[in-house]
């Protein structure tokens, strides 16, 4: 039995997520050491923690750009802290 066109499209979209979104999420968690623990209990608090990490990452990228590095690498900033 064939799947509906909408269901097939959603399946392909979800499969693509594993190649695009999930590696970024893993990298962001590793960058800010969020991979083994969370600071707060509850989904809402953890959403706030992840949003703060993304905001901090964007600030680091902006600072990196102002320092003359146009490559998007921010690990050196975190290493100096």
N, C-alpha and C positions, 0 to 999 in steps of 0.2 A: 504494500500500500504506500502510495506516494504522499509526502508531506505537502502541506499547503505552501504556496509561494511566500507568504508572509513568515511562516514558521522557518522555512529554509533560509530566508534572508536574515532572520534573527539568529539562527544557528551560526551562520557565517560571520556575522558581526561579533557574536560572543567568542568565536574562535580567534578572530583577529585581536580581540582584547588581550588574550594571552600573549600575543606577540608585541603589543604596543604599551598597554597601560600597566600590566602587572610587572614587567621589568623595571619601569620607572618607579612604581610603588616600592619594590624591593630595594632599589638603589637609594631612594629617599630615606627609607627606614634605616638602611645601613649607614648613610651619611650622618644622620642625627642620632644614631644608636637607639632607634626605636624598635628594633627587631626582637628583643628578648623580654622587654618589660614595658609596662605602661605606667604613667604617673597616677592616673585616677581610675576609679571604677566607674563603669557605665559607658554606654555608647556615645552619648552626647559629650561627655568630658573627653573621650578619646578623639572625637571629631575635632574638638577645639584644639587638642594637642597637635593633631596632624595639620590643621589649618595654620597654627602658629609656626610649625616647621616649614611649611611651604612659603609663608610670608618671610621668615628668616632667610630662606634660600634665595628668594627674590632680592632681598636686601643685599645679600652677599654677592649676587651676580652684578648688581648695580655698583657696588663698591669695587668689585673686580674690574668692571668696565672703566670706572673713573681712574683706576690705577694704571690704565693703559693696556690691560690684558683683554683682548677681544675674543677669547676662545671659550668662554663660558665655564671655565674650571674654577671652582670655589674651594676645593679641598685644602689648598695651601693656606687659606685664611683660617679654616678650622684647625689646621695643624699648629698654627702660631698662637692660638688662644690658650 
